[in-house]
Amino acid sequence: MPHITLFQEIGRQEGLQEGRQEATLETMHEAILDVLDARFGPVPEAVRQRVHALDDELTLKDLLRRAVRVPSLEEFRSTL
């Protein structure tokens, strides 16, 4: 079994954490877009791109809540 240095282990742990974070963000992006699609029909590409550009979990959580409550896709778009 190969010897793993402390620095390699730290790098591996950081890589795993980064992968988890990216997966969480992608799940949140898709949840927002799924809610919008279910409520208002196909989501325009411009809105999709703006949602996918966001990388702050708290902002995405807030947008998911807005997607559930907002009365129109246009109003949601104005919050982006």
FIRO-946860 format. One record per residue (C-alpha): residue in three letters; x, y, z. Coordinates in nm, 4 decimals, decimal comma. Each point is the difference from the previous one (the first is absolute). Example, Ala and Ser with C-alpha at 12.3 -4.5 7.8 and 13.67 -1.06 7.14 Angstrom:
<recs>
+---------+----------+----------+----------+
: residuo :       px :       py :       pz :
+---------+----------+----------+----------+
:     Ala :   1,2300 :  -0,4500 :   0,7800 :
:     Ser :   0,1370 :   0,3440 :  -0,0660 :
+---------+----------+----------+----------+
</recs>
This chain:
<recs>
+---------+----------+----------+----------+
: residuo :       px :       py :       pz :
+---------+----------+----------+----------+
:     Met :   0,0000 :   0,0000 :   0,0000 :
:     Pro :   0,1491 :   0,3365 :  -0,0985 :
:     His :   0,0973 :   0,2453 :   0,2696 :
:     Ile :  -0,2188 :   0,3130 :   0,0054 :
:     Thr :   0,1501 :   0,3172 :   0,1370 :
:     Leu :  -0,1865 :   0,2403 :   0,2220 :
:     Phe :  -0,0099 :   0,2522 :  -0,2845 :
:     Gln :  -0,1482 :  -0,2565 :  -0,2372 :
:     Glu :  -0,2675 :  -0,0895 :   0,2540 :
:     Ile :  -0,0841 :   0,3658 :   0,0567 :
:     Gly :  -0,0242 :   0,0509 :  -0,3761 :
:     Arg :  -0,2243 :  -0,3032 :  -0,0340 :
:     Gln :  -0,2306 :   0,1245 :   0,2771 :
:     Glu :  -0,0185 :   0,3462 :  -0,1565 :
:     Gly :  -0,0835 :  -0,1543 :  -0,3368 :
:     Leu :  -0,2786 :  -0,2081 :   0,1524 :
:     Gln :  -0,1437 :   0,3056 :   0,1757 :
:     Glu :   0,0124 :   0,2032 :  -0,3202 :
:     Gly :  -0,1773 :  -0,2798 :  -0,1875 :
:     Arg :  -0,2755 :  -0,0148 :   0,2615 :
:     Gln :  -0,0438 :   0,3773 :  -0,0165 :
:     Glu :  -0,0287 :  -0,0065 :  -0,3794 :
:     Ala :  -0,2568 :  -0,2810 :   0,0179 :
:     Thr :  -0,2048 :   0,1937 :   0,2562 :
:     Leu :   0,0009 :   0,3129 :  -0,2156 :
:     Glu :  -0,0992 :  -0,1961 :  -0,3101 :
:     Thr :  -0,2856 :  -0,1659 :   0,1905 :
:     Met :  -0,1230 :   0,3394 :   0,1160 :
:     His :   0,0220 :   0,1443 :  -0,3531 :
:     Glu :  -0,2066 :  -0,2881 :  -0,1346 :
:     Ala :  -0,2558 :   0,0237 :   0,2832 :
:     Ile :  -0,0622 :   0,3673 :  -0,0751 :
:     Leu :  -0,0341 :  -0,0637 :  -0,3717 :
:     Asp :  -0,2276 :  -0,3015 :   0,0584 :
:     Val :  -0,2351 :   0,2057 :   0,2184 :
:     Leu :  -0,0108 :   0,2793 :  -0,2576 :
:     Asp :  -0,0617 :  -0,2478 :  -0,2806 :
:     Ala :  -0,2804 :  -0,1720 :   0,1924 :
:     Arg :  -0,1678 :   0,3284 :   0,0820 :
:     Phe :   0,0519 :   0,2057 :  -0,3164 :
:     Gly :   0,1033 :  -0,2360 :  -0,2789 :
:     Pro :   0,3309 :   0,0002 :  -0,1849 :
:     Val :   0,2564 :   0,2282 :   0,1612 :
:     Pro :   0,1763 :   0,2366 :  -0,2410 :
:     Glu :   0,3688 :  -0,0667 :  -0,0592 :
:     Ala :   0,0951 :   0,3434 :   0,1361 :
:     Val :  -0,1607 :  -0,0853 :   0,3360 :
:     Arg :   0,1672 :  -0,3426 :   0,0012 :
:     Gln :   0,3394 :   0,1562 :  -0,0590 :
:     Arg :  -0,0481 :   0,2573 :   0,2747 :
:     Val :  -0,1040 :  -0,2662 :   0,2507 :
:     His :   0,2948 :  -0,2234 :  -0,0927 :
:     Ala :   0,2384 :   0,2961 :   0,0385 :
:     Leu :  -0,0847 :   0,0306 :   0,3705 :
:     Asp :   0,2299 :  -0,1742 :   0,2457 :
:     Asp :  -0,1143 :   0,1151 :   0,3423 :
:     Glu :  -0,2066 :  -0,2551 :   0,1937 :
:     Leu :  -0,1964 :   0,2579 :   0,1984 :
:     Thr :  -0,0922 :   0,1908 :  -0,3146 :
:     Leu :  -0,1095 :  -0,3212 :  -0,1686 :
:     Lys :  -0,2117 :  -0,1017 :   0,3014 :
:     Asp :  -0,1690 :   0,3386 :  -0,0112 :
:     Leu :  -0,0629 :  -0,0333 :  -0,3737 :
:     Leu :  -0,1515 :  -0,3446 :   0,0480 :
:     Arg :  -0,2448 :   0,1429 :   0,2515 :
:     Arg :  -0,0801 :   0,2838 :  -0,2396 :
:     Ala :  -0,0529 :  -0,2440 :  -0,2868 :
:     Val :  -0,2652 :  -0,1753 :   0,2087 :
:     Arg :  -0,1834 :   0,3204 :   0,0962 :
:     Val :   0,0512 :   0,2483 :  -0,2841 :
:     Pro :  -0,3157 :   0,0722 :  -0,2047 :
:     Ser :   0,1735 :   0,0098 :  -0,3403 :
:     Leu :   0,3183 :  -0,0953 :  -0,1781 :
:     Glu :   0,0546 :   0,3663 :  -0,0854 :
:     Glu :  -0,0035 :   0,0941 :   0,3664 :
:     Phe :   0,2475 :  -0,2786 :   0,0749 :
:     Arg :   0,2227 :   0,1221 :  -0,2833 :
:     Ser :  -0,0006 :   0,3487 :   0,1517 :
:     Thr :   0,1417 :  -0,1404 :   0,3266 :
:     Leu :   0,3035 :  -0,1493 :  -0,1708 :
+---------+----------+----------+----------+
</recs>
